[in-house]
């Protein structure tokens, strides 16, 4: 069963309550924080957004089983522009999204791939603390412990991610992950390569929304 927006809201409320408490020094938001994290040719006729959560098992399975095929068939050949969109479904996913976007842009895809490929190790292992494991991944990606603590506790940076997911909830009525948008048309749930093929064909008949 997909994780829904309701779970996101129930887990984010405690985060927002922290706004009244003393937090660590504010981190400097990277200038390119909100720039698209995307693959492929932005001038192509098909733009695909994937709204995903870094703690979603459905997103993890899609990233492992299907996305590599899509990259070979559509992204590397310049046929689609594939855009990663954050829709964190819980507190840990929110923090992970922040860390990913605070890394150099060229490290974004390898970092989220590592997280999605190893959900059983760093999120769903009862014997570990997901935040401690997330920090280990961030250190391997080149982020210092101090920087990790700054960005993951910065309310302003958290709000940037939440504003984007709030836009998705209002504009596209997204409430679960993964959700895909092909040239403005929403498709909910994991996609097989065959289903993805069909949606690309359908999107070629529609202009990219401006």
ZALORO-469919 format. One record per residue (C-alpha): residue number from 1; residue in three letters; x, y, z negated. Coordinates in Angstrom, 2 decimals. Each point is the difference from the previous one (the first is absolute). Layout:
# ZALORO-469919
lumgu;drenba;u;v;w
NUM;Ala;X;Y;Z
...
This chain:
# ZALORO-469919
lumgu;drenba;u;v;w
1;Unk;0.00;0.00;0.00
2;Unk;1.53;3.37;1.01
3;Unk;0.94;2.41;-2.78
4;Unk;-2.27;3.03;0.15
5;Unk;0.11;3.73;-0.62
6;Unk;-1.89;-0.58;-3.26
7;Unk;3.04;-1.77;-1.43
8;Unk;2.21;2.82;1.21
9;Unk;-2.05;2.60;-1.83
10;Unk;-0.13;-2.03;-3.21
11;Unk;3.79;-0.28;-0.06
12;Unk;0.76;3.58;1.09
13;Unk;-2.11;1.69;-2.68
14;Unk;2.57;-0.76;-2.73
15;Unk;2.69;1.50;2.23
16;Unk;-1.91;3.25;0.42
17;Unk;-0.45;0.22;-3.77
18;Unk;3.76;0.27;-0.32
19;Unk;-0.19;3.49;1.47
20;Unk;-0.58;1.32;-3.50
21;Unk;3.07;-1.69;-1.43
22;Unk;3.66;0.89;0.21
23;Unk;1.64;-1.67;2.98
24;Unk;3.63;-0.35;1.13
25;Unk;1.51;2.79;2.08
26;Unk;-1.81;0.44;3.28
27;Unk;1.68;-1.60;2.98
28;Unk;0.71;1.85;3.19
29;Unk;-2.43;-1.25;2.62
30;Unk;1.83;-0.99;3.20
31;Unk;-0.75;2.46;2.80
32;Unk;-1.13;-2.83;2.25
33;Unk;-2.14;-1.70;-2.66
34;Unk;-3.25;0.40;1.93
35;Unk;1.42;-0.49;3.47
36;Unk;-1.32;-3.14;1.72
37;Unk;1.77;-3.24;-0.77
38;Unk;-0.52;-1.58;3.37
39;Unk;1.38;-2.29;2.67
40;Unk;-0.22;0.18;3.77
41;Unk;-0.82;2.65;2.55
42;Unk;-2.08;2.95;-1.27
43;Unk;-0.88;0.92;3.60
44;Unk;-1.69;-3.31;0.75
45;Unk;-3.75;-0.29;0.55
46;Unk;-0.64;-2.15;-3.07
47;Unk;0.65;1.13;-3.56
48;Unk;-0.52;-2.56;-2.76
49;Unk;-0.12;0.95;-3.67
50;Unk;0.38;-2.67;-2.65
51;Unk;-1.35;1.08;-3.37
52;Unk;1.64;-2.36;-2.46
53;Unk;0.94;-0.54;-3.62
54;Unk;3.40;-1.27;-1.11
55;Unk;-1.57;-2.37;-2.53
56;Unk;-2.60;-1.47;2.37
57;Unk;0.45;-3.69;0.83
58;Unk;-2.03;0.42;3.20
59;Unk;2.34;2.77;1.10
60;Unk;2.96;-2.15;-0.93
61;Unk;-1.20;-2.94;2.07
62;Unk;-0.73;2.23;3.01
63;Unk;3.43;1.66;-0.28
64;Unk;1.72;-3.38;-0.11
65;Unk;-2.03;-2.00;2.52
66;Unk;-1.40;2.42;2.56
67;Unk;1.83;3.33;-0.02
68;Unk;3.28;-1.45;1.37
69;Unk;-1.96;-1.31;3.00
70;Unk;-1.64;3.39;0.46
71;Unk;3.38;1.68;-0.16
72;Unk;1.41;-2.22;2.73
73;Unk;-3.05;0.19;2.26
74;Unk;-1.16;3.58;-0.46
75;Unk;2.32;2.19;-2.05
76;Unk;3.40;-0.82;1.47
77;Unk;-1.46;0.16;3.52
78;Unk;-1.41;3.50;-0.59
79;Unk;-3.64;-1.03;0.44
80;Unk;-1.26;1.24;-3.38
81;Unk;0.90;2.48;-2.70
82;Unk;-0.30;-1.77;-3.36
83;Unk;-0.46;2.22;-3.06
84;Unk;0.30;-1.17;-3.61
85;Unk;-2.54;1.65;-2.30
86;Unk;0.02;-0.33;-3.79
87;Unk;-3.17;-1.15;-1.75
88;Unk;1.28;-1.16;-3.42
89;Unk;-2.46;-2.19;-1.86
90;Unk;1.60;0.19;-3.44
91;Unk;2.59;1.85;-2.03
92;Unk;2.90;-2.20;1.06
93;Unk;-0.89;0.36;3.68
94;Unk;-0.12;3.77;-0.43
95;Unk;3.47;0.06;-1.55
96;Unk;1.34;-2.29;2.72
97;Unk;-1.43;2.24;2.72
98;Unk;1.68;3.00;-1.60
99;Unk;3.37;-1.73;-0.15
100;Unk;-0.29;-1.12;3.62
101;Unk;-0.71;3.52;1.21
102;Unk;2.80;1.49;-2.10
103;Unk;2.57;-2.21;1.71
104;Unk;1.65;1.04;3.27
105;Unk;-2.46;-0.49;2.87
106;Unk;2.10;-2.72;1.61
107;Unk;-0.24;-2.06;-3.20
108;Unk;-3.78;0.22;-0.29
109;Unk;-0.91;-3.02;2.15
110;Unk;2.69;-2.33;-1.46
111;Unk;-1.03;1.00;-3.53
112;Unk;-3.74;-0.59;0.38
113;Unk;0.69;-3.22;1.90
114;Unk;2.09;-1.28;-2.90
115;Unk;-2.75;0.88;-2.48
116;Unk;-2.81;-1.56;2.06
117;Unk;2.03;-3.13;0.68
118;Unk;0.66;-0.58;-3.69
119;Unk;-3.25;0.85;-1.79
120;Unk;0.07;-3.25;-1.95
121;Unk;3.40;0.93;-1.42
122;Unk;-0.42;3.64;-0.98
123;Unk;-3.76;0.50;-0.49
124;Unk;-1.72;-3.29;-0.84
125;Unk;2.62;-1.69;-2.14
126;Unk;-1.35;-0.11;-3.56
127;Unk;3.50;0.00;-1.45
128;Unk;1.14;3.31;1.45
129;Unk;-0.81;3.71;-0.20
130;Unk;-0.95;1.20;3.50
131;Unk;1.41;3.47;-0.63
132;Unk;3.36;-1.39;-1.04
133;Unk;0.05;-2.17;3.10
134;Unk;-0.99;2.94;2.19
135;Unk;2.91;1.95;-1.44
136;Unk;2.36;-2.84;0.94
137;Unk;-1.21;0.17;3.60
138;Unk;0.42;3.77;0.01
139;Unk;3.59;-0.30;-1.27
140;Unk;0.78;-2.46;2.79
141;Unk;-1.37;2.60;2.42
142;Unk;2.36;2.63;-1.40
143;Unk;-2.19;1.88;-2.49
144;Unk;1.53;0.78;-3.38
145;Unk;-1.74;-0.93;-3.25
146;Unk;-0.37;3.68;-0.84
147;Unk;-1.60;0.79;3.35
148;Unk;-2.35;-2.97;-0.37
149;Unk;-1.22;1.25;-3.37
150;Unk;-0.48;3.52;1.36
151;Unk;-2.01;-0.85;3.09
152;Unk;-2.16;-2.68;-1.60
153;Unk;-1.04;2.33;-2.84
154;Unk;-0.53;3.16;2.06
155;Unk;-3.70;0.90;0.05
156;Unk;0.38;2.29;3.02
157;Unk;1.50;-2.79;2.09
158;Unk;-2.67;-2.44;-1.17
159;Unk;-2.67;2.46;1.09
160;Unk;1.40;0.15;3.53
161;Unk;-0.52;-3.75;0.39
162;Unk;-3.42;0.06;-1.65
163;Unk;-1.15;2.90;2.18
164;Unk;0.83;-2.03;3.11
165;Unk;-1.87;-3.08;-1.21
166;Unk;-2.90;2.19;-1.12
167;Unk;-0.17;1.40;3.54
168;Unk;-0.17;-3.55;1.36
169;Unk;-2.80;-0.90;-2.40
170;Unk;-2.05;3.04;0.99
171;Unk;0.79;0.24;3.71
172;Unk;0.10;-3.69;0.97
173;Unk;-1.92;-1.43;-3.00
174;Unk;2.96;-2.25;-0.78
175;Unk;-0.29;-1.92;-3.26
176;Unk;2.15;-3.09;0.53
177;Unk;3.29;-1.05;1.52
178;Unk;1.21;-0.59;2.54
179;Unk;-2.18;2.24;2.15
180;Unk;1.05;0.94;3.51
181;Unk;-0.98;3.00;2.12
182;Unk;0.38;-0.38;3.78
183;Unk;-0.36;3.39;1.68
184;Unk;-2.47;1.05;-2.67
185;Unk;-1.93;-3.28;-0.31
186;Unk;0.18;-1.78;-3.37
187;Unk;0.59;-3.76;-0.18
188;Unk;-0.11;-1.55;-3.48
189;Unk;2.04;-2.96;-1.19
190;Unk;2.93;-2.10;1.16
191;Unk;0.37;-0.34;3.76
192;Unk;1.29;-2.90;2.00
193;Unk;2.15;0.78;3.02
194;Unk;-2.94;-0.94;2.23
195;Unk;-2.31;2.44;-1.80
196;Unk;2.68;2.67;0.13
197;Unk;0.33;-0.59;3.77
198;Unk;-3.72;0.59;0.47
199;Unk;-0.02;3.18;-2.07
200;Unk;2.92;1.41;2.00
201;Unk;-1.96;-0.65;3.21
202;Unk;-3.06;1.70;-1.48
203;Unk;2.06;2.97;-1.17
204;Unk;1.29;0.58;3.54
205;Unk;-3.57;0.97;0.89
206;Unk;-0.10;2.70;-2.68
207;Unk;2.05;3.21;-0.20
208;Unk;2.22;0.54;-3.02
209;Unk;-1.88;2.28;-2.46
210;Unk;1.50;3.46;-0.35
